[in-house]
Amino acid sequence: MAGQHFDKPSIADTPLLHYLLLHGPMAGRPGAGPALALSLLLVAVVCAFTGLCYAEISSMIPIAGSAYTYTYATLGELMAWIIGWDLILEYAFSNMSVSVGFSAHIVDLLDWFGLHLPLRWISPAYLPTGLQDFSGTNLYTPGWHFGFNLPAFLVVMILTVILVRGIRESARTNNILVLVKMAAILVFIFFASSFIKPHYWHPFMPNGWSGVLTGGSIIFFTYIGFDSVSTAAEECRDPQHDIPFGILATLIACTVLYAGVALVLSGIVPWQSVMGDAAPVVNALKRLSIASGGDGPLHWIRLFVLIGAMMGMISSILVFQLGQARVWFAMSRDGLLPAIFSRIHAQFRTPAFATWVAGFVVGIPAGLLDIGTVSNLSNIGTLFAFVLVSIAVIVLRYREPERHRSFRAPFGPLFPILSIFFCIILMMGLEIMTWVAFFIWLVIGLVVYFLYSRNHSEFAHLSR
């Protein structure tokens, strides 16, 4: 659970922190095992610090928006560009991760009905650890092969069509989907707990604190979106009380549910068997169902959990594709991207071009890359955005101490500093190759900014 294993040691696949401390390559990243529950707790603590920083920044701006909006209004154009460019990476790779996971659940759903698609059209072209069946037989060797994850691509493109034609965010619909997801989680925890074999929990921390840190770095993307709670500071009656309560209540609820799943999952199957699995819960239920004869309650529980998980993933993909298109639209409106990205469709009144581009940017890589690769880039992008927001809080407290804040993170600069520290620690739990790819993305972004965006922004004439 939350780890990777390769055949040969490689510097590129070694977590940055491990290499800095021990100066040697590893054959992958140490898994957290059952201690993934502790990894989730660590991530929740980091998100609590960062969420309070987000709340302070958002309370300074009298409009709803994203980190890009807040940064532009407080720290200026260059920092806004960096965080906007970073948000594109975060949203895109987050949705790639969810899309690959959705594909794995679609395949499992078809399997439930006895249908099996050709392997090459349901597997990503890049499999860094290869692909094995339940018996451990190698279906694909590590590396690239001829194939394309068609379900992952199709779900993104279908939802892109829906977004282009126009969809209104409904709090009621979202609440229903959240309840369905929670019901699926609770059903899994309740029914699967009777199949727990305690010896699977020993050792509880098979790779020590190194595994816990790595687990947190890998699993971090499951908390993406929690910060939306922090943007409601202006709508609260008592922001100084309501915002921390909302953030902490959200994180506690998510952590209890996630940790419950991690403990039950690692108790019903060996944790090594679900490393790199894009649908670990339903595949674990499948293993139990096969072991018990393939029929009975587990067969139907697996179906219910499948449907609940898929509904949740559809909701996530819609929200983040919509968010990604909005970031591109906002950056284009400010002149940082070409005007075509903010062009509104004459009939549907949506940013159609930005939405289509976002769809293909997510859909094609989702068909080519495995869930581990795409989630790593999502994690580093999100953590970097959190670092920038936390730095912004400290800078603005010294630069504009008199500016109105309906909410202020407590204990002076302590929480922003802790947020920066823990985010960087989690980033260092990611492998060196992810850092290299991330820096390449940032360099490309800076080249685009200095060659195009700076000369076309709404403030370009002021620097002439």
C-alpha positions as CSV (number, residue, x, y, z in Angstrom):
1,M,0.0,0.0,0.0
2,A,1.3,3.4,-1.0
3,G,4.6,2.3,-2.4
4,Q,6.4,1.1,-5.5
5,H,8.9,-1.7,-6.2
6,F,11.2,-2.0,-9.2
7,D,13.5,-4.7,-10.3
8,K,16.7,-2.6,-10.1
9,P,17.8,0.4,-7.9
10,S,17.6,3.7,-9.7
11,I,18.4,7.3,-8.7
12,A,15.4,8.5,-10.7
13,D,13.0,6.3,-8.7
14,T,14.5,7.1,-5.3
15,P,12.7,9.5,-3.0
16,L,14.6,12.8,-2.8
17,L,14.8,12.8,1.0
18,H,16.3,9.3,1.1
19,Y,18.9,10.2,-1.5
20,L,19.9,13.4,0.3
21,L,20.3,11.5,3.6
22,L,21.8,8.2,2.4
23,H,23.3,9.1,-1.0
24,G,22.2,5.9,-2.6
25,P,19.6,4.7,-5.1
26,M,16.6,2.5,-4.2
27,A,14.5,0.0,-6.1
28,G,11.3,2.0,-5.7
29,R,9.7,3.6,-2.7
30,P,9.1,1.9,0.6
31,G,5.4,1.1,1.2
32,A,3.6,2.3,4.3
33,G,1.7,-1.0,4.7
34,P,-1.0,-0.9,7.4
35,A,0.7,2.3,8.7
36,L,-0.9,4.1,5.8
37,A,-3.5,5.1,8.4
38,L,-0.6,7.2,10.1
39,S,0.3,8.6,6.6
40,L,-3.3,9.8,6.3
41,L,-3.1,11.4,9.7
42,L,0.1,13.2,8.7
43,V,-1.5,14.5,5.6
44,A,-4.5,15.7,7.5
45,V,-2.3,17.7,9.9
46,V,-0.5,19.3,6.9
47,C,-3.8,20.2,5.3
48,A,-5.1,21.7,8.5
49,F,-2.2,24.2,8.6
50,T,-2.5,25.0,4.9
51,G,-6.2,25.3,5.0
52,L,-6.0,28.0,7.6
53,C,-3.5,29.9,5.4
54,Y,-5.9,29.6,2.5
55,A,-8.7,30.9,4.7
56,E,-6.7,34.0,5.6
57,I,-5.7,34.8,2.0
58,S,-9.3,34.3,0.7
59,S,-10.7,36.5,3.5
60,M,-8.6,39.4,2.2
61,I,-10.3,39.3,-1.2
62,P,-14.0,40.1,-1.4
63,I,-14.7,37.6,-4.2
64,A,-14.8,33.8,-4.5
65,G,-11.9,32.3,-6.4
66,S,-8.9,30.1,-6.6
67,A,-5.3,30.4,-5.4
68,Y,-4.6,32.1,-8.7
69,T,-7.2,34.8,-8.1
70,Y,-6.0,35.5,-4.5
71,T,-2.3,35.6,-5.6
72,Y,-2.9,38.0,-8.4
73,A,-4.8,40.3,-6.2
74,T,-2.2,40.3,-3.4
75,L,1.3,39.4,-4.8
76,G,1.1,40.5,-8.4
77,E,1.4,39.1,-11.8
78,L,4.6,36.9,-11.8
79,M,3.6,35.0,-8.7
80,A,0.1,34.7,-10.0
81,W,1.4,33.2,-13.2
82,I,3.6,30.7,-11.3
83,I,0.7,29.5,-9.2
84,G,-1.7,29.5,-12.1
85,W,0.7,27.4,-14.2
86,D,1.1,25.1,-11.2
87,L,-2.7,24.8,-10.8
88,I,-2.9,23.6,-14.4
89,L,-0.5,20.9,-13.5
90,E,-2.4,20.1,-10.3
91,Y,-5.8,19.9,-11.8
92,A,-4.7,18.1,-14.9
93,F,-2.8,15.3,-13.2
94,S,-5.4,15.0,-10.4
95,N,-8.0,14.2,-13.0
96,M,-5.6,11.8,-14.8
97,S,-5.3,9.9,-11.5
98,V,-9.0,9.8,-11.0
99,S,-9.6,8.8,-14.6
100,V,-7.2,5.9,-14.4
101,G,-8.9,4.8,-11.2
102,F,-12.3,5.2,-12.9
103,S,-11.1,3.0,-15.7
104,A,-10.0,0.3,-13.3
105,H,-13.4,0.3,-11.7
106,I,-15.2,0.2,-15.1
107,V,-13.1,-2.9,-15.9
108,D,-14.0,-4.4,-12.6
109,L,-17.7,-3.6,-13.2
110,L,-17.6,-5.4,-16.6
111,D,-15.9,-8.3,-14.9
112,W,-18.7,-8.4,-12.3
113,F,-21.1,-9.0,-15.3
114,G,-18.7,-11.5,-16.9
115,L,-17.4,-9.2,-19.6
116,H,-13.7,-8.9,-20.4
117,L,-12.2,-6.4,-22.8
118,P,-8.8,-6.9,-24.6
119,L,-6.0,-6.1,-22.2
120,R,-4.2,-3.7,-24.5
121,W,-7.3,-1.4,-24.5
122,I,-7.8,-1.2,-20.8
123,S,-4.1,-0.8,-19.7
124,P,-1.9,2.3,-19.9
125,A,0.9,2.2,-22.3
126,Y,3.4,2.9,-19.6
127,L,3.7,0.4,-16.7
128,P,6.8,1.1,-14.6
129,T,6.2,-2.0,-12.5
130,G,4.6,-4.1,-15.1
131,L,1.2,-5.7,-14.8
132,Q,0.3,-8.9,-13.0
133,D,-2.9,-10.9,-12.5
134,F,-4.2,-12.1,-9.1
135,S,-2.0,-15.2,-9.2
136,G,1.1,-13.1,-9.8
137,T,1.6,-14.0,-13.4
138,N,3.2,-11.3,-15.5
139,L,0.8,-9.9,-18.1
140,Y,3.2,-7.1,-19.1
141,T,6.8,-6.5,-18.3
142,P,7.9,-3.1,-16.8
143,G,8.1,-0.3,-19.3
144,W,6.2,0.8,-22.4
145,H,4.0,-1.4,-24.5
146,F,1.5,-1.2,-27.2
147,G,-1.8,-0.2,-25.6
148,F,-4.1,2.6,-24.5
149,N,-6.4,2.9,-21.5
150,L,-9.5,3.6,-23.5
151,P,-12.0,3.8,-20.6
152,A,-9.9,6.5,-18.9
153,F,-9.8,8.5,-22.1
154,L,-13.5,8.1,-22.9
155,V,-14.8,9.2,-19.4
156,V,-12.8,12.4,-19.7
157,M,-14.0,13.2,-23.2
158,I,-17.7,12.4,-22.4
159,L,-17.6,14.7,-19.4
160,T,-15.8,17.3,-21.5
161,V,-18.8,17.3,-23.9
162,I,-21.1,17.8,-21.0
163,L,-19.1,20.7,-19.7
164,V,-18.9,22.4,-23.1
165,R,-22.7,22.2,-23.4
166,G,-23.0,23.7,-20.0
167,I,-23.5,22.3,-16.5
168,R,-24.5,24.1,-13.3
169,E,-22.9,23.2,-10.1
170,S,-25.6,22.0,-7.7
171,A,-25.0,21.8,-4.0
172,R,-27.9,19.3,-3.7
173,T,-26.5,17.0,-6.3
174,N,-23.0,17.2,-4.9
175,N,-24.3,16.4,-1.4
176,I,-26.1,13.4,-2.8
177,L,-22.9,12.1,-4.4
178,V,-21.0,12.7,-1.2
179,L,-23.5,10.7,0.7
180,V,-23.3,7.9,-1.9
181,K,-19.5,7.8,-1.5
182,M,-19.7,7.8,2.3
183,A,-22.3,5.0,2.2
184,A,-20.0,2.9,0.0
185,I,-17.0,3.5,2.3
186,L,-19.1,2.6,5.4
187,V,-20.5,-0.5,3.8
188,F,-17.0,-1.7,2.9
189,I,-15.7,-1.0,6.4
190,F,-18.6,-2.7,8.1
191,F,-18.9,-5.8,6.0
192,A,-15.2,-6.4,5.1
193,S,-14.1,-6.0,8.8
194,S,-15.5,-9.4,9.6
195,F,-12.8,-10.9,7.2
196,I,-9.8,-9.2,8.9
197,K,-6.9,-11.4,9.6
198,P,-4.8,-9.6,12.3
199,H,-1.6,-11.2,11.2
200,Y,-1.7,-9.1,8.0
201,W,-1.1,-6.1,10.3
202,H,2.2,-7.4,11.5
203,P,4.5,-5.6,11.1
204,F,2.3,-2.5,11.3
205,M,5.1,-0.2,10.0
206,P,7.1,-2.6,7.7
207,N,9.3,0.3,6.5
208,G,9.3,2.5,9.6
209,W,8.7,6.2,9.4
210,S,10.3,6.3,5.9
211,G,7.3,4.2,4.7
212,V,4.9,6.5,6.5
213,L,6.4,9.6,4.9
214,T,6.4,8.0,1.5
215,G,2.8,6.9,2.0
216,G,1.8,10.4,2.8
217,S,3.5,11.8,-0.3
218,I,1.8,9.2,-2.5
219,I,-1.7,9.4,-1.0
220,F,-1.8,13.2,-0.7
221,F,-3.9,13.7,-3.8
222,T,-6.9,12.1,-2.0
223,Y,-7.2,15.3,0.1
224,I,-7.2,17.7,-2.9
225,G,-10.2,19.9,-2.8
226,F,-10.5,20.3,1.0
227,D,-9.3,23.9,0.7
228,S,-12.6,24.9,-0.9
229,V,-13.9,25.2,2.6
230,S,-11.5,28.0,3.3
231,T,-12.9,30.2,0.5
232,A,-16.1,30.8,2.4
233,A,-14.7,33.2,4.9
234,E,-16.8,36.2,3.7
235,E,-20.0,34.1,4.0
236,C,-19.5,33.1,7.7
237,R,-21.2,34.8,10.6
238,D,-18.1,34.3,12.8
239,P,-15.2,33.5,10.5
240,Q,-12.6,33.3,13.3
241,H,-14.6,30.4,14.7
242,D,-16.5,28.9,11.8
243,I,-13.5,28.6,9.3
244,P,-11.2,26.5,11.6
245,F,-14.2,24.4,12.7
246,G,-15.2,23.8,9.0
247,I,-11.7,22.9,8.0
248,L,-10.9,20.7,11.0
249,A,-14.3,18.9,10.8
250,T,-13.9,18.2,7.1
251,L,-10.3,16.8,7.7
252,I,-11.3,14.8,10.7
253,A,-14.3,13.2,8.9
254,C,-12.1,12.4,5.8
255,T,-9.3,11.0,7.9
256,V,-11.5,8.8,10.0
257,L,-13.1,7.3,6.8
258,Y,-9.8,7.0,4.9
259,A,-7.9,5.5,7.8
260,G,-10.8,3.0,8.4
261,V,-10.5,1.9,4.8
262,A,-6.7,1.6,5.0
263,L,-6.9,-0.5,8.2
264,V,-9.6,-2.8,6.9
265,L,-8.0,-3.2,3.5
266,S,-4.6,-4.0,5.0
267,G,-6.3,-6.5,7.3
268,I,-8.2,-8.5,4.6
269,V,-5.4,-8.9,2.0
270,P,-1.6,-8.7,2.2
271,W,-0.7,-5.0,1.7
272,Q,1.9,-5.8,-0.9
273,S,-0.9,-7.3,-3.1
274,V,-2.5,-3.9,-3.7
275,M,0.7,-1.8,-4.3
276,G,0.2,0.2,-7.5
277,D,-3.4,-1.0,-7.9
278,A,-5.8,1.6,-9.3
279,A,-8.8,0.0,-7.7
280,P,-7.5,-1.7,-4.5
281,V,-10.7,-1.8,-2.5
282,V,-12.9,-3.5,-5.2
283,N,-10.1,-5.8,-6.2
284,A,-9.6,-6.9,-2.6
285,L,-13.4,-7.6,-2.4
286,K,-13.0,-9.6,-5.6
287,R,-10.3,-11.7,-4.0
288,L,-12.5,-12.3,-0.9
289,S,-15.5,-13.1,-3.1
290,I,-13.5,-15.6,-5.2
291,A,-12.1,-17.2,-2.0
292,S,-15.6,-17.7,-0.7
293,G,-17.0,-19.3,-3.8
294,G,-17.8,-16.2,-6.0
295,D,-21.3,-15.8,-4.7
296,G,-23.1,-14.5,-1.6
297,P,-23.2,-11.1,0.1
298,L,-19.6,-10.2,-0.9
299,H,-20.6,-10.4,-4.6
300,W,-23.3,-7.7,-4.1
301,I,-21.2,-5.6,-1.7
302,R,-18.5,-5.4,-4.3
303,L,-21.1,-4.1,-6.8
304,F,-22.4,-1.4,-4.4
305,V,-18.9,-0.3,-3.5
306,L,-18.1,-0.2,-7.2
307,I,-21.1,2.0,-8.0
308,G,-20.4,4.3,-5.1
309,A,-16.8,4.8,-6.0
310,M,-17.6,5.5,-9.7
311,M,-20.2,8.1,-8.8
312,G,-17.6,9.8,-6.6
313,M,-15.0,9.8,-9.3
314,I,-17.4,11.2,-11.9
315,S,-18.1,14.1,-9.5
316,S,-14.4,14.7,-9.0
317,I,-13.6,14.7,-12.7
318,L,-16.4,17.1,-13.4
319,V,-15.4,19.5,-10.6
320,F,-11.7,19.6,-11.5
321,Q,-12.2,19.8,-15.3
322,L,-14.5,22.7,-14.6
323,G,-11.9,24.2,-12.3
324,Q,-9.1,23.7,-14.8
325,A,-11.0,25.4,-17.6
326,R,-11.8,28.3,-15.2
327,V,-8.1,28.8,-14.4
328,W,-7.2,28.9,-18.1
329,F,-10.2,31.3,-18.7
330,A,-9.1,33.6,-15.8
331,M,-5.4,33.6,-17.0
332,S,-6.5,34.3,-20.6
333,R,-8.9,37.1,-19.4
334,D,-5.9,38.7,-17.6
335,G,-3.9,38.5,-20.8
336,L,-1.5,35.8,-19.6
337,L,-2.7,33.2,-22.1
338,P,-4.0,33.8,-25.6
339,A,-7.5,35.3,-25.9
340,I,-9.0,32.2,-27.5
341,F,-8.9,30.5,-24.0
342,S,-11.4,33.0,-22.7
343,R,-13.7,32.9,-25.8
344,I,-17.3,32.1,-24.9
345,H,-19.3,29.7,-27.0
346,A,-22.1,31.6,-28.8
347,Q,-24.8,29.0,-28.0
348,F,-23.7,27.3,-24.8
349,R,-22.1,30.4,-23.1
350,T,-19.1,28.3,-21.8
351,P,-15.4,28.7,-22.4
352,A,-15.6,25.9,-25.0
353,F,-12.0,26.1,-26.4
354,A,-10.4,26.0,-22.9
355,T,-12.7,23.1,-21.9
356,W,-11.8,21.1,-25.0
357,V,-8.1,21.7,-24.6
358,A,-8.4,20.7,-20.9
359,G,-10.2,17.5,-22.0
360,F,-7.5,16.4,-24.4
361,V,-4.7,17.5,-22.1
362,V,-6.1,15.1,-19.4
363,G,-7.6,12.4,-21.6
364,I,-4.6,11.5,-23.8
365,P,-2.1,11.1,-20.9
366,A,-4.7,9.3,-18.9
367,G,-4.7,6.7,-21.6
368,L,-0.9,6.4,-21.7
369,L,0.3,6.7,-18.1
370,D,-0.2,4.6,-14.9
371,I,-1.8,5.9,-11.8
372,G,1.4,6.2,-9.8
373,T,3.1,8.4,-12.4
374,V,0.2,10.9,-12.7
375,S,-0.6,11.0,-9.0
376,N,3.0,11.9,-8.2
377,L,2.9,15.0,-10.5
378,S,-0.5,16.0,-9.1
379,N,0.9,15.7,-5.5
380,I,4.0,17.8,-6.1
381,G,2.0,20.5,-7.9
382,T,-0.5,20.7,-5.1
383,L,2.1,20.8,-2.4
384,F,4.0,23.5,-4.2
385,A,0.8,25.6,-4.5
386,F,0.3,25.2,-0.8
387,V,3.8,26.4,-0.1
388,L,3.3,29.5,-2.2
389,V,0.0,30.3,-0.4
390,S,1.6,29.9,3.0
391,I,4.5,32.1,2.0
392,A,2.0,34.7,0.7
393,V,0.4,34.8,4.2
394,I,3.7,35.6,5.9
395,V,4.6,38.2,3.2
396,L,1.3,40.0,3.4
397,R,1.3,40.2,7.1
398,Y,4.5,42.2,7.0
399,R,3.7,44.1,3.8
400,E,0.0,45.0,4.5
401,P,-0.6,44.4,8.2
402,E,-3.5,46.9,8.2
403,R,-5.4,45.2,5.4
404,H,-8.8,43.8,6.5
405,R,-8.9,40.1,7.2
406,S,-12.1,38.5,8.3
407,F,-10.1,35.5,9.4
408,R,-6.5,35.3,10.6
409,A,-4.6,32.1,11.2
410,P,-3.8,31.8,14.9
411,F,-0.4,31.9,16.6
412,G,1.3,34.5,14.4
413,P,3.5,33.1,11.7
414,L,3.7,29.7,13.3
415,F,1.0,27.9,11.2
416,P,2.2,29.3,7.8
417,I,5.8,28.2,8.8
418,L,4.6,24.7,9.8
419,S,2.6,24.5,6.6
420,I,5.7,25.3,4.5
421,F,7.9,22.9,6.4
422,F,5.6,19.9,6.3
423,C,4.6,20.5,2.6
424,I,8.3,20.5,1.7
425,I,8.9,17.3,3.7
426,L,6.1,15.6,1.8
427,M,7.4,16.9,-1.5
428,M,10.8,15.3,-0.6
429,G,9.1,12.0,-0.2
430,L,8.4,12.0,-3.9
431,E,11.0,10.5,-6.2
432,I,13.7,12.4,-8.0
433,M,12.1,11.9,-11.4
434,T,9.0,13.7,-10.3
435,W,11.1,16.6,-9.1
436,V,12.9,16.8,-12.5
437,A,9.6,16.7,-14.4
438,F,8.1,19.4,-12.1
439,F,11.1,21.7,-12.6
440,I,10.9,21.2,-16.4
441,W,7.2,22.2,-16.2
442,L,8.1,25.3,-14.2
443,V,10.9,26.3,-16.6
444,I,8.5,25.9,-19.6
445,G,6.0,28.1,-17.7
446,L,8.6,30.8,-17.1
447,V,9.6,30.8,-20.7
448,V,6.0,31.2,-21.8
449,Y,5.6,34.0,-19.3
450,F,8.6,36.1,-20.3
451,L,8.2,35.5,-24.1
452,Y,4.4,36.0,-24.2
453,S,2.4,36.6,-21.0
454,R,4.4,39.6,-19.7
455,N,4.0,41.4,-23.0
456,H,0.3,40.7,-23.4
457,S,-1.1,41.0,-19.8
458,E,-3.5,43.8,-18.9
459,F,-0.6,45.6,-17.0
460,A,1.9,45.2,-19.9
461,H,1.5,48.9,-20.9
462,L,2.5,50.0,-17.4
463,S,6.0,48.6,-17.8
464,R,6.7,50.2,-21.1
